[in-house]
Amino acid sequence: MPGLRWGFTFLLGNSLISNDEKLKLVAEATVLYFKGLDRTEVSGAGYEGVLHTKHEWKIIGGFAGQQFDADLDTEADEGKVRLRFLVSEQTLREAKNEAERYNLN
């Protein structure tokens, strides 16, 4: 059985869309990563566009991961904006083994 899959997703960029909408985009980038998908159309309150990856790996501080880009048309920013996401996966096989050992699943 595979280990537990989890990680961090970082948002880079500036936009006037709401924090809730930014969090939705963070979640969408993370889902694309875990499903191994390359692209999806996105839309929300005041924006629409595409979220995609070229499967490039980048580093932020001590974290490395796959980069995703959101190319958006937004009402708040009055035009096009690009947000970048870094999805850094941390797979914990040992944590899964310990959880099973102590019946924590």
HELIX and SHEET records of a PDB file:
HELIX    1   1 ASN A   19  LYS A   35  1                                  17    
HELIX    2   2 ARG A   93  ARG A  101  1                                   9    
SHEET    1   A 5 LEU A   4  LEU A  12  0                                        
SHEET    2   A 5 GLY A  79  LEU A  92 -1                                        
SHEET    3   A 5 PHE A  63  THR A  74 -1                                        
SHEET    4   A 5 TYR A  47  HIS A  52 -1                                        
SHEET    5   A 5 ARG A  39  GLY A  44 -1                                        
SHEET    1   B 4 LEU A   4  LEU A  12  0                                        
SHEET    2   B 4 GLY A  79  LEU A  92 -1                                        
SHEET    3   B 4 PHE A  63  THR A  74 -1                                        
SHEET    4   B 4 TRP A  57  ILE A  60 -1                                        
END                                                                             
